[in-house]
Amino acid sequence: MRLVDGTGDSVGTLLAEIGHTGVLFLALWLLWSITTWVTSRYEPEQPVIQFVVVGSMFGAMVMAVALPRAFEERAVPFVLAYLAVMVVRPLVIGLALRGHPRRAVPLRLFAWAVVGAVPWLVGAFGPDQLRLPLWVLALVVDYTGLLRGWPLPRLGPARTSGWLIAGEHLADRYQQIFLISLGETILVIGLTYSGTEFTTDRAGAFTAAFVTTALLWRIYFHRAGHLLAEALRVARSPGRLGASASRTHLVIVIGVLSTAVGYELAISHPYGRTDPTWLVFVVGGPAIFLAARARFEYEIFGRVSRSRTAGLLVLLLLSPALALGPPMTALAAVAVVLAAVAFADARRSRGRPPEPAASPLGHGGTGGGEFPAP
């Protein structure tokens, strides 16, 4: 991503790049998320499920190869790989489950994916200037289906509140995607620092960035991060809790990746002039993470720690003042606030028995078993 220099053109370029990056990220997230739910909702040892997982891996690999130029000459392979997974996968599962009550959901996915395929394909084959709005429209269709339960005429939606899933598998996948996003921040820190002249100022920003990443890891896993699998196991409505946790982890990952962009800005220009746009990443990324992490805590325990709320408010209140100083000051302030949140967590739990999961989202619905009842 190109660093802004305060001119209107560069700000416009930055916003366009943010739009492009957001569209590509949301497409990848949707593909990964549905793959996770497929392997959690259906028996993963079945040959057809293993086949679609391998196929999804190949499709994701093609998308990753096309990703850097997906809005240019690689638009077609990116979209074809995406649609090959989103359209063909539910069709294969639906055909394999012929006569089975669980067949309805993949066929719903197939119907919605076919509708969403139209703007994806028109955007890929059409004029470059229409690609972004058409792909945004396609994502609106895809995510509307996901959030609404893929409703069909005369059938209504497929509500997740009655779904039974392999909770441990689902929790592991979300923990893994969080760790992958943290790994991305480490990669950004290393590549940015290695590509600049080694100075004391940049070394300080490099250190502050690494400390911030370590604090994000600590805050995520403290109690709630370790108990998602347990919360899903004991919930009467694991599908509802799992769907909510899926949305929360999407925002958590967005916060972490936004923070990585802030690292790049701070390491490259630790004591340069701070453009207010930069604070969207340097401070906004950690703020998004804390807000989503507070929601995650509520999903697991039915409460939110005051340290999470206080940390978020401090970051928001400090933003106007931090805009007047260099990026290094903003990054250091973020690290201090996150350290205070982590310290408060440790102090609150010291000497106390581990708090059990008590999710308010797991009440109501059907219970028992790991996979959907007929």
HELIX and SHEET records of a PDB file:
HELIX    1   1 GLY A    8  ARG A   41  1                                  34    
HELIX    2   2 PRO A   47  ALA A   66  1                                  20    
HELIX    3   3 LEU A   67  ARG A   69  5                                   3    
HELIX    4   4 ALA A   75  ALA A   96  1                                  22    
HELIX    5   5 PRO A  101  ARG A  103  5                                   3    
HELIX    6   6 ALA A  104  PHE A  125  1                                  22    
HELIX    7   7 ASP A  128  LEU A  130  5                                   3    
HELIX    8   8 ARG A  131  ARG A  148  1                                  18    
HELIX    9   9 THR A  160  GLY A  162  5                                   3    
HELIX   10  10 GLY A  167  SER A  194  1                                  28    
HELIX   11  11 THR A  200  TYR A  220  1                                  21    
HELIX   12  12 PHE A  221  GLY A  225  3                                   5    
HELIX   13  13 HIS A  226  VAL A  234  1                                   9    
HELIX   14  14 PRO A  238  SER A  268  1                                  31    
HELIX   15  15 PRO A  276  TRP A  278  5                                   3    
HELIX   16  16 LEU A  279  VAL A  282  1                                   4    
HELIX   17  17 GLY A  284  PHE A  301  1                                  18    
HELIX   18  18 ARG A  306  LEU A  322  1                                  17    
HELIX   19  19 PRO A  327  SER A  349  1                                  23    
HELIX   20  20 PRO A  360  GLY A  362  5                                   3    
END                                                                             
